[in-house]
Amino acid sequence: MVKDLSKLTNDLGQIAALAIDQRGALKRMLGSTANDEAIENFKTHVSEILTQYASSILLDPEYGLPASEVKHPNCGLILAYEKTGYDKATPGRFPDLLNTWSVHALKEKGADAIKLLVYFDVDESDEINKQKEAFVERVGSECEAEQIPFFLEIVSYDANIEDNTSKAYAEVKPKKVNEAMRLFSEDRFKVDVLKVEVPVNMNYVEGFTNENEEAVYTQEEAKQYFKEQSDATHLPYIYLSAGVSTSLFQDTLKFAHEAGAKFNGVLCGRSTWAGATQQFVEHGDKGCSEWLNNEGVSNIQSLNEVIQTYATPITK
């Protein structure tokens, strides 16, 4: 049975969530300024300015707890449970949990939900994938014991294709995304909400390609993949932005709706606040705040309009 998600949704029952649990990626974006204090400060600025427009915010307990203390009181809190990244020297992109945290401890810090990210290739060996399945089961059981919603973020890949933005990966992505989604919808994982990629690379959809780039999918084929994704689960599911531009992400949500996808919202990060990182590096706190109060607010407000128009309320 799906747990109560009302603290995490907007008035329409959709998830309009802001993600800033990035750690490794944010360090790279902040460059030479990325010490612990700077990372905490940046997250705090984002939370303080943008959570008045978000139904919930996703943060990490390593750098994000100060940001959780300044969020808008009507904004729910999702805390990440996994370590950032994975060991590139070991095949399988295995997940790992933060050493000094538990679901109970995260709940004590005010979490209204727990998020776990797992990299998953449905075509990898059972030796690898069965370990990941057991790992997710354990976290699901822990969330069940604490009666706190469990958000599972699935990031697909192919062990034999290094570049997941490539045409080669675009050709196999629909299978990778949709089959993983179907698998982790099984009751044994105790997942309450799936956070997933869109099932195609929109840059290879007819009508969305860059100039001189050959399409991998016609629009009708792409729409079929979106519909198959929606039909692959009985759980609420939300889209991650994967760092694409604000305009492309919003166009993608409209496209998904046209395809008949019953997605329930988004958990969007870099598409909303990425531009603030350069301002933070070049102009410090003041430049960062100014960008967030202008472009950042504009980005999240326009995204909210798209969500309210096209996302399916969780109650339906």
C-alpha positions as YAML, in Angstrom:
chain: A
units: angstrom
residues:
- id: 1
  name: MET
  ca: [0.00, 0.00, 0.00]
- id: 2
  name: VAL
  ca: [1.38, 3.43, -0.99]
- id: 3
  name: LYS
  ca: [2.22, 5.57, 2.03]
- id: 4
  name: ASP
  ca: [0.93, 9.09, 2.58]
- id: 5
  name: LEU
  ca: [2.62, 11.45, 0.11]
- id: 6
  name: SER
  ca: [0.60, 14.56, 0.95]
- id: 7
  name: LYS
  ca: [3.58, 16.38, 2.51]
- id: 8
  name: LEU
  ca: [5.43, 16.05, -0.79]
- id: 9
  name: THR
  ca: [2.76, 17.12, -3.28]
- id: 10
  name: ASN
  ca: [1.22, 20.37, -4.41]
- id: 11
  name: ASP
  ca: [-2.44, 21.29, -3.92]
- id: 12
  name: LEU
  ca: [-3.36, 19.30, -7.04]
- id: 13
  name: GLY
  ca: [-1.73, 16.10, -5.76]
- id: 14
  name: GLN
  ca: [1.26, 16.33, -8.14]
- id: 15
  name: ILE
  ca: [4.92, 16.18, -7.16]
- id: 16
  name: ALA
  ca: [6.62, 19.45, -8.12]
- id: 17
  name: ALA
  ca: [9.92, 18.74, -6.37]
- id: 18
  name: LEU
  ca: [13.28, 20.47, -6.49]
- id: 19
  name: ALA
  ca: [16.44, 18.34, -6.47]
- id: 20
  name: ILE
  ca: [19.71, 19.55, -5.03]
- id: 21
  name: ASP
  ca: [21.22, 16.39, -3.58]
- id: 22
  name: GLN
  ca: [24.07, 16.60, -6.12]
- id: 23
  name: ARG
  ca: [27.47, 16.20, -4.57]
- id: 24
  name: GLY
  ca: [30.12, 15.11, -7.09]
- id: 25
  name: ALA
  ca: [28.36, 16.88, -9.97]
- id: 26
  name: LEU
  ca: [27.96, 20.08, -7.93]
- id: 27
  name: LYS
  ca: [31.64, 20.02, -6.93]
- id: 28
  name: ARG
  ca: [32.55, 19.88, -10.62]
- id: 29
  name: MET
  ca: [30.17, 22.76, -11.42]
- id: 30
  name: LEU
  ca: [31.62, 24.93, -8.64]
- id: 31
  name: GLY
  ca: [35.20, 24.13, -9.66]
- id: 32
  name: SER
  ca: [38.00, 25.52, -7.52]
- id: 33
  name: THR
  ca: [35.53, 27.16, -5.10]
- id: 34
  name: ALA
  ca: [33.97, 23.82, -4.13]
- id: 35
  name: ASN
  ca: [34.97, 23.39, -0.49]
- id: 36
  name: ASP
  ca: [32.48, 22.08, 2.07]
- id: 37
  name: GLU
  ca: [31.36, 25.53, 3.17]
- id: 38
  name: ALA
  ca: [30.75, 26.70, -0.40]
- id: 39
  name: ILE
  ca: [28.69, 23.62, -1.24]
- id: 40
  name: GLU
  ca: [26.56, 24.08, 1.89]
- id: 41
  name: ASN
  ca: [26.12, 27.78, 1.13]
- id: 42
  name: PHE
  ca: [25.04, 27.15, -2.45]
- id: 43
  name: LYS
  ca: [22.46, 24.56, -1.43]
- id: 44
  name: THR
  ca: [21.20, 26.91, 1.28]
- id: 45
  name: HIS
  ca: [20.67, 29.73, -1.25]
- id: 46
  name: VAL
  ca: [18.74, 27.40, -3.56]
- id: 47
  name: SER
  ca: [16.56, 26.11, -0.73]
- id: 48
  name: GLU
  ca: [15.86, 29.50, 0.81]
- id: 49
  name: ILE
  ca: [14.84, 31.15, -2.47]
- id: 50
  name: LEU
  ca: [13.18, 28.37, -4.49]
- id: 51
  name: THR
  ca: [11.36, 26.12, -1.99]
- id: 52
  name: GLN
  ca: [8.46, 28.58, -1.72]
- id: 53
  name: TYR
  ca: [7.66, 27.39, -5.27]
- id: 54
  name: ALA
  ca: [8.32, 23.65, -4.74]
- id: 55
  name: SER
  ca: [6.12, 20.95, -3.23]
- id: 56
  name: SER
  ca: [9.23, 19.26, -1.80]
- id: 57
  name: ILE
  ca: [13.01, 19.42, -1.94]
- id: 58
  name: LEU
  ca: [15.54, 16.61, -2.28]
- id: 59
  name: LEU
  ca: [18.73, 17.15, -0.28]
- id: 60
  name: ASP
  ca: [21.63, 15.05, 0.99]
- id: 61
  name: PRO
  ca: [22.60, 14.78, 4.66]
- id: 62
  name: GLU
  ca: [26.29, 15.39, 3.88]
- id: 63
  name: TYR
  ca: [25.97, 19.01, 2.74]
- id: 64
  name: GLY
  ca: [22.24, 19.69, 2.67]
- id: 65
  name: LEU
  ca: [21.09, 19.79, 6.29]
- id: 66
  name: PRO
  ca: [21.66, 23.56, 6.68]
- id: 67
  name: ALA
  ca: [19.56, 24.00, 3.51]
- id: 68
  name: SER
  ca: [16.81, 21.85, 5.01]
- id: 69
  name: GLU
  ca: [16.55, 24.25, 7.94]
- id: 70
  name: VAL
  ca: [15.75, 27.27, 5.73]
- id: 71
  name: LYS
  ca: [13.28, 25.62, 3.35]
- id: 72
  name: HIS
  ca: [9.74, 26.98, 3.15]
- id: 73
  name: PRO
  ca: [7.55, 25.38, 5.86]
- id: 74
  name: ASN
  ca: [5.05, 24.10, 3.27]
- id: 75
  name: CYS
  ca: [7.79, 22.33, 1.32]
- id: 76
  name: GLY
  ca: [8.34, 18.64, 2.12]
- id: 77
  name: LEU
  ca: [11.80, 17.16, 2.66]
- id: 78
  name: ILE
  ca: [13.27, 14.15, 0.84]
- id: 79
  name: LEU
  ca: [16.72, 13.02, 2.00]
- id: 80
  name: ALA
  ca: [19.13, 10.94, -0.09]
- id: 81
  name: TYR
  ca: [20.48, 7.75, 1.49]
- id: 82
  name: GLU
  ca: [23.18, 6.72, -1.01]
- id: 83
  name: LYS
  ca: [26.78, 7.75, -1.38]
- id: 84
  name: THR
  ca: [27.40, 9.84, -4.46]
- id: 85
  name: GLY
  ca: [28.81, 8.14, -7.57]
- id: 86
  name: TYR
  ca: [30.19, 4.60, -7.78]
- id: 87
  name: ASP
  ca: [33.54, 2.77, -7.87]
- id: 88
  name: LYS
  ca: [34.67, 3.00, -11.50]
- id: 89
  name: ALA
  ca: [37.32, 0.32, -10.93]
- id: 90
  name: THR
  ca: [34.69, -2.34, -10.13]
- id: 91
  name: PRO
  ca: [32.31, -3.51, -12.88]
- id: 92
  name: GLY
  ca: [28.61, -3.11, -12.08]
- id: 93
  name: ARG
  ca: [28.24, 0.45, -10.75]
- id: 94
  name: PHE
  ca: [27.24, -0.90, -7.35]
- id: 95
  name: PRO
  ca: [25.39, 1.40, -4.93]
- id: 96
  name: ASP
  ca: [26.49, 2.06, -1.38]
- id: 97
  name: LEU
  ca: [24.82, 3.75, 1.58]
- id: 98
  name: LEU
  ca: [26.15, 6.65, 3.63]
- id: 99
  name: ASN
  ca: [28.15, 5.07, 6.44]
- id: 100
  name: THR
  ca: [26.78, 7.00, 9.42]
- id: 101
  name: TRP
  ca: [23.14, 7.22, 8.39]
- id: 102
  name: SER
  ca: [20.05, 5.02, 8.58]
- id: 103
  name: VAL
  ca: [16.45, 5.57, 7.54]
- id: 104
  name: HIS
  ca: [15.62, 6.13, 11.21]
- id: 105
  name: ALA
  ca: [18.35, 8.78, 11.52]
- id: 106
  name: LEU
  ca: [17.25, 10.55, 8.33]
- id: 107
  name: LYS
  ca: [13.67, 10.58, 9.58]
- id: 108
  name: GLU
  ca: [14.89, 12.08, 12.85]
- id: 109
  name: LYS
  ca: [16.44, 14.91, 10.80]
- id: 110
  name: GLY
  ca: [13.02, 15.77, 9.42]
- id: 111
  name: ALA
  ca: [12.81, 13.64, 6.28]
- id: 112
  name: ASP
  ca: [9.31, 13.13, 4.90]
- id: 113
  name: ALA
  ca: [10.67, 10.57, 2.41]
- id: 114
  name: ILE
  ca: [13.86, 8.67, 1.62]
- id: 115
  name: LYS
  ca: [15.52, 8.58, -1.82]
- id: 116
  name: LEU
  ca: [17.87, 5.88, -3.09]
- id: 117
  name: LEU
  ca: [19.64, 6.02, -6.46]
- id: 118
  name: VAL
  ca: [20.60, 2.82, -8.24]
- id: 119
  name: TYR
  ca: [22.36, 2.48, -11.60]
- id: 120
  name: PHE
  ca: [20.83, -0.44, -13.45]
- id: 121
  name: ASP
  ca: [21.48, -2.23, -16.74]
- id: 122
  name: VAL
  ca: [18.75, -4.81, -17.33]
- id: 123
  name: ASP
  ca: [21.12, -6.71, -19.65]
- id: 124
  name: GLU
  ca: [23.95, -7.07, -17.15]
- id: 125
  name: SER
  ca: [24.64, -10.43, -15.51]
- id: 126
  name: ASP
  ca: [22.42, -11.93, -12.81]
- id: 127
  name: GLU
  ca: [25.50, -11.98, -10.59]
- id: 128
  name: ILE
  ca: [25.48, -8.17, -10.59]
- id: 129
  name: ASN
  ca: [21.77, -7.43, -10.87]
- id: 130
  name: LYS
  ca: [20.61, -9.83, -8.16]
- id: 131
  name: GLN
  ca: [22.92, -8.04, -5.72]
- id: 132
  name: LYS
  ca: [21.34, -4.70, -6.64]
- id: 133
  name: GLU
  ca: [17.84, -6.13, -6.28]
- id: 134
  name: ALA
  ca: [18.65, -7.41, -2.78]
- id: 135
  name: PHE
  ca: [20.17, -4.01, -1.93]
- id: 136
  name: VAL
  ca: [16.96, -2.19, -2.93]
- id: 137
  name: GLU
  ca: [14.87, -4.74, -1.02]
- id: 138
  name: ARG
  ca: [16.83, -3.99, 2.16]
- id: 139
  name: VAL
  ca: [16.28, -0.24, 1.87]
- id: 140
  name: GLY
  ca: [12.62, -0.79, 1.05]
- id: 141
  name: SER
  ca: [12.21, -2.92, 4.16]
- id: 142
  name: GLU
  ca: [13.93, -0.28, 6.26]
- id: 143
  name: CYS
  ca: [11.54, 2.40, 4.94]
- id: 144
  name: GLU
  ca: [8.60, 0.08, 5.54]
- id: 145
  name: ALA
  ca: [9.66, -0.42, 9.15]
- id: 146
  name: GLU
  ca: [9.87, 3.35, 9.67]
- id: 147
  name: GLN
  ca: [6.64, 3.96, 7.71]
- id: 148
  name: ILE
  ca: [8.27, 6.58, 5.52]
- id: 149
  name: PRO
  ca: [7.82, 6.88, 1.73]
- id: 150
  name: PHE
  ca: [10.57, 5.32, -0.40]
- id: 151
  name: PHE
  ca: [11.57, 7.09, -3.63]
- id: 152
  name: LEU
  ca: [13.70, 4.90, -5.91]
- id: 153
  name: GLU
  ca: [15.70, 6.70, -8.59]
- id: 154
  name: ILE
  ca: [16.71, 4.42, -11.46]
- id: 155
  name: VAL
  ca: [19.48, 5.58, -13.79]
- id: 156
  name: SER
  ca: [19.90, 3.26, -16.77]
- id: 157
  name: TYR
  ca: [23.13, 2.43, -18.58]
- id: 158
  name: ASP
  ca: [24.69, -0.15, -20.85]
- id: 159
  name: ALA
  ca: [27.86, -1.79, -19.58]
- id: 160
  name: ASN
  ca: [29.21, -1.92, -23.14]
- id: 161
  name: ILE
  ca: [28.37, 1.66, -24.22]
- id: 162
  name: GLU
  ca: [30.48, 4.27, -22.50]
- id: 163
  name: ASP
  ca: [28.59, 7.38, -23.68]
- id: 164
  name: ASN
  ca: [24.94, 7.41, -22.61]
- id: 165
  name: THR
  ca: [24.33, 10.50, -24.76]
- id: 166
  name: SER
  ca: [25.37, 8.64, -27.91]
- id: 167
  name: LYS
  ca: [23.21, 7.45, -30.78]
- id: 168
  name: ALA
  ca: [24.15, 3.87, -29.89]
- id: 169
  name: TYR
  ca: [22.72, 4.27, -26.40]
- id: 170
  name: ALA
  ca: [19.65, 6.11, -27.69]
- id: 171
  name: GLU
  ca: [18.80, 2.98, -29.68]
- id: 172
  name: VAL
  ca: [18.72, 0.75, -26.59]
- id: 173
  name: LYS
  ca: [17.52, 3.26, -24.00]
- id: 174
  name: PRO
  ca: [13.76, 2.53, -24.22]
- id: 175
  name: LYS
  ca: [14.31, -1.12, -23.28]
- id: 176
  name: LYS
  ca: [16.78, -0.24, -20.50]
- id: 177
  name: VAL
  ca: [14.49, 2.33, -18.88]
- id: 178
  name: ASN
  ca: [11.15, 0.60, -19.23]
- id: 179
  name: GLU
  ca: [12.22, -2.91, -18.21]
- id: 180
  name: ALA
  ca: [14.02, -1.59, -15.11]
- id: 181
  name: MET
  ca: [10.91, 0.37, -14.22]
- id: 182
  name: ARG
  ca: [8.74, -2.74, -14.58]
- id: 183
  name: LEU
  ca: [11.13, -4.77, -12.40]
- id: 184
  name: PHE
  ca: [11.33, -2.32, -9.50]
- id: 185
  name: SER
  ca: [7.56, -1.89, -9.46]
- id: 186
  name: GLU
  ca: [7.33, -5.36, -7.93]
- id: 187
  name: ASP
  ca: [5.89, -5.36, -4.40]
- id: 188
  name: ARG
  ca: [9.01, -6.94, -2.88]
- id: 189
  name: PHE
  ca: [10.93, -3.66, -3.25]
- id: 190
  name: LYS
  ca: [8.40, -1.62, -1.20]
- id: 191
  name: VAL
  ca: [8.87, 1.40, -3.49]
- id: 192
  name: ASP
  ca: [6.32, 4.20, -3.14]
- id: 193
  name: VAL
  ca: [7.45, 6.50, -5.96]
- id: 194
  name: LEU
  ca: [9.73, 5.82, -8.93]
- id: 195
  name: LYS
  ca: [12.02, 8.63, -10.06]
- id: 196
  name: VAL
  ca: [12.94, 7.80, -13.65]
- id: 197
  name: GLU
  ca: [14.46, 9.02, -16.87]
- id: 198
  name: VAL
  ca: [12.29, 9.60, -19.89]
- id: 199
  name: PRO
  ca: [12.51, 6.46, -22.06]
- id: 200
  name: VAL
  ca: [14.11, 8.12, -25.09]
- id: 201
  name: ASN
  ca: [16.88, 10.61, -25.75]
- id: 202
  name: MET
  ca: [14.81, 13.56, -26.98]
- id: 203
  name: ASN
  ca: [17.78, 14.85, -28.97]
- id: 204
  name: TYR
  ca: [17.26, 11.89, -31.31]
- id: 205
  name: VAL
  ca: [13.50, 12.25, -31.72]
- id: 206
  name: GLU
  ca: [12.31, 13.42, -35.12]
- id: 207
  name: GLY
  ca: [11.61, 17.14, -34.85]
- id: 208
  name: PHE
  ca: [13.86, 17.56, -31.79]
- id: 209
  name: THR
  ca: [17.23, 16.66, -33.35]
- id: 210
  name: ASN
  ca: [20.10, 19.06, -33.79]
- id: 211
  name: GLU
  ca: [20.84, 20.24, -37.31]
- id: 212
  name: ASN
  ca: [22.37, 17.49, -39.50]
- id: 213
  name: GLU
  ca: [21.71, 14.88, -36.76]
- id: 214
  name: GLU
  ca: [19.88, 11.76, -37.89]
- id: 215
  name: ALA
  ca: [16.84, 10.81, -35.80]
- id: 216
  name: VAL
  ca: [16.72, 7.44, -34.02]
- id: 217
  name: TYR
  ca: [12.97, 7.53, -33.39]
- id: 218
  name: THR
  ca: [10.02, 8.98, -35.24]
- id: 219
  name: GLN
  ca: [7.66, 10.98, -33.05]
- id: 220
  name: GLU
  ca: [5.15, 8.13, -33.13]
- id: 221
  name: GLU
  ca: [7.80, 5.62, -32.02]
- id: 222
  name: ALA
  ca: [8.92, 7.91, -29.21]
- id: 223
  name: LYS
  ca: [5.32, 8.39, -28.05]
- id: 224
  name: GLN
  ca: [4.85, 4.63, -28.00]
- id: 225
  name: TYR
  ca: [7.88, 4.26, -25.72]
- id: 226
  name: PHE
  ca: [6.42, 6.88, -23.35]
- id: 227
  name: LYS
  ca: [3.10, 5.02, -23.28]
- id: 228
  name: GLU
  ca: [4.85, 1.68, -22.69]
- id: 229
  name: GLN
  ca: [6.75, 3.26, -19.79]
- id: 230
  name: SER
  ca: [3.53, 4.51, -18.22]
- id: 231
  name: ASP
  ca: [1.96, 1.07, -18.60]
- id: 232
  name: ALA
  ca: [5.02, -0.63, -17.05]
- id: 233
  name: THR
  ca: [4.13, 0.41, -13.48]
- id: 234
  name: HIS
  ca: [1.19, 0.73, -11.12]
- id: 235
  name: LEU
  ca: [3.23, 3.08, -8.91]
- id: 236
  name: PRO
  ca: [3.36, 6.87, -8.99]
- id: 237
  name: TYR
  ca: [6.34, 7.94, -11.09]
- id: 238
  name: ILE
  ca: [8.10, 11.23, -11.66]
- id: 239
  name: TYR
  ca: [10.68, 12.39, -14.17]
- id: 240
  name: LEU
  ca: [14.22, 13.53, -13.46]
- id: 241
  name: SER
  ca: [15.62, 16.25, -15.71]
- id: 242
  name: ALA
  ca: [19.08, 14.67, -16.22]
- id: 243
  name: GLY
  ca: [20.56, 18.14, -16.58]
- id: 244
  name: VAL
  ca: [18.93, 18.99, -19.93]
- id: 245
  name: SER
  ca: [17.95, 22.59, -20.68]
- id: 246
  name: THR
  ca: [14.88, 24.07, -19.06]
- id: 247
  name: SER
  ca: [13.07, 24.44, -22.39]
- id: 248
  name: LEU
  ca: [13.83, 20.90, -23.57]
- id: 249
  name: PHE
  ca: [12.68, 19.40, -20.27]
- id: 250
  name: GLN
  ca: [9.39, 21.30, -20.41]
- id: 251
  name: ASP
  ca: [8.87, 20.31, -24.06]
- id: 252
  name: THR
  ca: [9.56, 16.71, -23.05]
- id: 253
  name: LEU
  ca: [6.85, 16.79, -20.38]
- id: 254
  name: LYS
  ca: [4.34, 18.11, -22.91]
- id: 255
  name: PHE
  ca: [5.39, 15.37, -25.35]
- id: 256
  name: ALA
  ca: [4.98, 12.71, -22.65]
- id: 257
  name: HIS
  ca: [1.46, 13.93, -21.92]
- id: 258
  name: GLU
  ca: [0.57, 13.86, -25.61]
- id: 259
  name: ALA
  ca: [1.80, 10.28, -25.70]
- id: 260
  name: GLY
  ca: [-0.63, 9.29, -22.94]
- id: 261
  name: ALA
  ca: [1.97, 8.98, -20.18]
- id: 262
  name: LYS
  ca: [0.42, 9.25, -16.71]
- id: 263
  name: PHE
  ca: [3.48, 10.69, -14.96]
- id: 264
  name: ASN
  ca: [2.82, 12.29, -11.57]
- id: 265
  name: GLY
  ca: [5.30, 15.16, -11.58]
- id: 266
  name: VAL
  ca: [9.03, 15.82, -11.54]
- id: 267
  name: LEU
  ca: [12.06, 15.95, -9.31]
- id: 268
  name: CYS
  ca: [14.05, 18.53, -11.21]
- id: 269
  name: GLY
  ca: [17.45, 19.93, -10.29]
- id: 270
  name: ARG
  ca: [20.01, 21.37, -12.65]
- id: 271
  name: SER
  ca: [17.44, 22.46, -15.23]
- id: 272
  name: THR
  ca: [16.18, 24.90, -12.59]
- id: 273
  name: TRP
  ca: [19.30, 26.17, -10.83]
- id: 274
  name: ALA
  ca: [22.40, 25.27, -12.91]
- id: 275
  name: GLY
  ca: [23.03, 28.84, -14.07]
- id: 276
  name: ALA
  ca: [23.47, 29.97, -10.48]
- id: 277
  name: THR
  ca: [26.68, 27.98, -10.13]
- id: 278
  name: GLN
  ca: [28.60, 30.25, -12.50]
- id: 279
  name: GLN
  ca: [27.30, 33.32, -10.70]
- id: 280
  name: PHE
  ca: [28.34, 31.79, -7.38]
- id: 281
  name: VAL
  ca: [31.86, 31.14, -8.69]
- id: 282
  name: GLU
  ca: [32.27, 34.57, -10.27]
- id: 283
  name: HIS
  ca: [30.25, 36.82, -7.96]
- id: 284
  name: GLY
  ca: [29.79, 34.90, -4.71]
- id: 285
  name: ASP
  ca: [26.66, 34.76, -2.58]
- id: 286
  name: LYS
  ca: [25.24, 38.02, -3.97]
- id: 287
  name: GLY
  ca: [25.50, 36.97, -7.62]
- id: 288
  name: CYS
  ca: [24.07, 33.55, -6.84]
- id: 289
  name: SER
  ca: [21.07, 34.99, -4.97]
- id: 290
  name: GLU
  ca: [20.34, 37.52, -7.70]
- id: 291
  name: TRP
  ca: [20.35, 34.80, -10.38]
- id: 292
  name: LEU
  ca: [18.10, 32.52, -8.31]
- id: 293
  name: ASN
  ca: [15.65, 35.35, -7.56]
- id: 294
  name: ASN
  ca: [15.36, 36.09, -11.27]
- id: 295
  name: GLU
  ca: [16.15, 33.20, -13.65]
- id: 296
  name: GLY
  ca: [15.78, 30.52, -11.00]
- id: 297
  name: VAL
  ca: [12.32, 31.68, -9.93]
- id: 298
  name: SER
  ca: [11.29, 32.09, -13.57]
- id: 299
  name: ASN
  ca: [12.48, 28.55, -14.37]
- id: 300
  name: ILE
  ca: [10.63, 26.90, -11.49]
- id: 301
  name: GLN
  ca: [7.44, 28.91, -12.03]
- id: 302
  name: SER
  ca: [7.28, 28.03, -15.72]
- id: 303
  name: LEU
  ca: [7.98, 24.38, -14.88]
- id: 304
  name: ASN
  ca: [5.19, 24.43, -12.29]
- id: 305
  name: GLU
  ca: [2.77, 25.64, -14.95]
- id: 306
  name: VAL
  ca: [3.72, 22.68, -17.15]
- id: 307
  name: ILE
  ca: [3.36, 20.23, -14.24]
- id: 308
  name: GLN
  ca: [-0.03, 21.60, -13.26]
- id: 309
  name: THR
  ca: [-1.22, 21.32, -16.87]
- id: 310
  name: TYR
  ca: [0.18, 17.92, -17.83]
- id: 311
  name: ALA
  ca: [1.02, 15.79, -14.76]
- id: 312
  name: THR
  ca: [-1.50, 13.31, -13.33]
- id: 313
  name: PRO
  ca: [-2.45, 13.77, -9.66]
- id: 314
  name: ILE
  ca: [-1.31, 10.85, -7.52]
- id: 315
  name: THR
  ca: [-4.86, 10.33, -6.26]
- id: 316
  name: LYS
  ca: [-6.05, 9.42, -9.78]
...
